Amino acid sequence: MLQMTVGQFDQVITDLMMPGKEGIETIIELRRTFPATKVIAMSGGPNSPLISSNLKAAQCLGAHATLLKPFTLEQLMTEVNQVLNQTGEPGKNPPGGSIPTA
């Protein structure tokens, strides 16, 4: 994970399937180390129960929103803006959020 030693980011967008460190692990670490940083998690591939489960897990572990790939730039920007303006606890997908249903 990028060492966030220079300062704190307002928002991080992470994929859930990455080499080296999984997105779930990244979310846990971010929420513990930088609790004010907002997180958007994304994942994609064949729409399977595993993808849906991973996105739901990300939300339960503190992601402020999730996106199912592929998504448009407009969808990404909508989520980024909603999350930046969101108040309250993470894990509550804002209206228009993209957690898929199985």
C-alpha positions as CSV (number, residue, x, y, z in Angstrom):
1,M,0.0,0.0,0.0
2,L,1.2,3.5,-0.7
3,Q,2.8,4.9,2.4
4,M,0.6,7.8,3.3
5,T,3.3,9.6,5.3
6,V,3.1,13.0,3.6
7,G,-0.4,13.6,4.7
8,Q,-3.8,12.1,4.6
9,F,-5.9,11.6,1.5
10,D,-9.6,12.6,1.5
11,Q,-10.6,9.5,-0.5
12,V,-9.1,6.3,-1.7
13,I,-10.4,4.2,-4.6
14,T,-9.3,0.6,-4.4
15,D,-9.8,-2.6,-6.4
16,L,-10.6,-5.7,-4.3
17,M,-8.5,-8.0,-6.4
18,M,-4.9,-6.9,-6.6
19,P,-1.5,-8.6,-6.6
20,G,0.4,-8.3,-3.4
21,K,-2.3,-7.0,-1.1
22,E,-6.0,-7.7,-1.5
23,G,-8.4,-4.7,-1.4
24,I,-10.2,-6.0,1.7
25,E,-6.9,-6.0,3.6
26,T,-6.2,-2.5,2.3
27,I,-9.6,-1.3,3.5
28,I,-9.1,-2.7,7.0
29,E,-5.7,-1.0,7.1
30,L,-7.0,2.3,5.9
31,R,-9.9,2.4,8.3
32,R,-7.6,1.6,11.2
33,T,-4.8,4.0,10.3
34,F,-6.7,6.8,8.6
35,P,-10.3,6.7,9.8
36,A,-11.3,10.0,8.2
37,T,-10.2,8.8,4.8
38,K,-13.2,7.8,2.7
39,V,-13.0,4.6,0.7
40,I,-14.6,3.4,-2.5
41,A,-14.1,-0.3,-3.3
42,M,-14.5,-1.7,-6.8
43,S,-14.4,-5.2,-8.3
44,G,-15.5,-6.9,-11.5
45,G,-15.4,-9.8,-13.7
46,P,-18.1,-12.4,-14.3
47,N,-21.0,-11.4,-12.2
48,S,-20.7,-14.2,-9.6
49,P,-21.7,-14.6,-6.0
50,L,-18.0,-14.2,-5.1
51,I,-17.9,-10.7,-6.6
52,S,-21.1,-9.7,-4.8
53,S,-19.8,-11.2,-1.5
54,N,-16.5,-9.3,-1.8
55,L,-18.3,-6.0,-2.4
56,K,-20.6,-6.6,0.5
57,A,-17.7,-7.5,2.7
58,A,-15.9,-4.3,1.7
59,Q,-18.9,-2.3,2.7
60,C,-19.2,-4.1,6.0
61,L,-15.5,-3.4,6.7
62,G,-15.8,0.3,6.1
63,A,-16.0,1.1,2.4
64,H,-18.2,4.2,2.0
65,A,-19.4,2.9,-1.5
66,T,-18.8,0.1,-3.9
67,L,-18.7,-0.1,-7.7
68,L,-19.2,-3.1,-9.9
69,K,-16.9,-3.1,-13.0
70,P,-17.3,-2.2,-15.7
71,F,-18.6,1.3,-14.8
72,T,-18.6,4.6,-16.7
73,L,-16.6,7.6,-15.9
74,E,-19.9,9.3,-15.0
75,Q,-20.8,6.6,-12.5
76,L,-17.3,6.9,-10.9
77,M,-17.6,10.6,-10.6
78,T,-21.1,10.4,-9.1
79,E,-19.8,8.0,-6.4
80,V,-16.7,10.1,-5.8
81,N,-18.8,13.2,-5.3
82,Q,-21.4,11.5,-3.1
83,V,-18.8,9.9,-0.9
84,L,-16.8,13.2,-0.5
85,N,-20.1,14.9,0.6
86,Q,-21.2,12.0,2.8
87,T,-21.4,12.4,6.5
88,G,-21.8,9.7,9.1
89,E,-20.5,6.2,9.3
90,P,-18.9,4.2,6.4
91,G,-20.6,1.1,5.2
92,K,-23.8,2.8,4.3
93,N,-23.9,2.8,0.5
94,P,-25.2,6.2,-0.7
95,P,-28.2,6.3,-3.1
96,G,-27.0,5.2,-6.5
97,G,-24.4,2.9,-5.0
98,S,-23.6,-0.2,-7.0
99,I,-23.6,-3.2,-4.7
100,P,-24.9,-5.9,-7.0
101,T,-27.6,-8.3,-5.8
102,A,-27.0,-12.0,-6.3
